[in-house]
Amino acid sequence: MAVSNSSTEIVISESVLTQHNQDRFLPTAALLFGAFIWGLVWYPIRILEQAGVGGEVTTTITYFIALLIGSVLFRKHICYAGIFNGNAHLLFWICFFAGWANIAYILAVIFGEIARVLLLFYLAPLWTIFFARFLLNEQLRAQGFVVMVFSVIGAVVMLWQPGTRIPLPVTFGDWMGLLGGIMFALVNVLIRKDQSHSIQLKSIAIWLGATVIGFACSLILASPLVISEITLQIWLILLAVGILMFILSILVQYGLTYTPANLAIILLMFELVIAAVAAYILADEILTWRELIGGFMIVSAGLFSTKLYPSLRRVV
């Protein structure tokens, strides 16, 4: 009888373990696939730029496509009472700053070195500490100082140039990568602060922000674009990127919901590896030894930041 009970317990344990592994597989796969696509999406964006479709216009069209799809699928969540529930201002700021984060990202990958601008983008944990202190009233702990020190030293090592006193970004792409990371951190803190709106509404706000900010920048900065001159192939690329932006939003949100934070950040940083390899193969870009050392410190700070901000997520 004892043997029978033991066998039964083993069977039950194996069944529970199998179910646990199955439950973990899909969220993990979603995050890995999302990181893989984010590491490659810069390439069609550069193709569009070379075809005469600037980053501002690309942002507007692709996120408008994502917005249309999301508005149709999530239409039940779009209601006056759900939006204007006393915290509508938070949803507005998520919309506004997410727009700047996304257009800065797209301009960064067009005009900067891919791996370099992504590393600057991933300085976000450093900025998150400051925003969380002022917006969430979170006190800085010992781990926060470690994140700050590693992030700052990594950025200094990567940005320092011989003959310069202050290590600052030297190219437009670098500045956009840095700005995108700052806006990304701010949006993450605002998302954590706003607990009264659904994920669907926040996602729609992000797509809407990127569309509106992209359109505004197109009117001010972009060269005049004649729609009739855009070929069918370019329209197909724009459509594909727009659909990808929507799919990435769903995948990353799903993966982050069902994956432990310490594992999620590791999976998402797979984007850096894919981007570095793809940039070397497709654009003949390679990191210098200073960028590698600085990047290692920035990534280390990002991994350590999961102890502080388990909800840190990729803005899409």
Helices and strands as residue ranges (DSSP letters): H 2-38, H 42-50, H 55-73, G 75-77, H 80-83, H 88-111, H 114-121, H 124-135, H 142-159, H 172-193, H 199-220, G 227-229, H 232-258, H 261-268, H 270-283, H 289-304, G 305-307
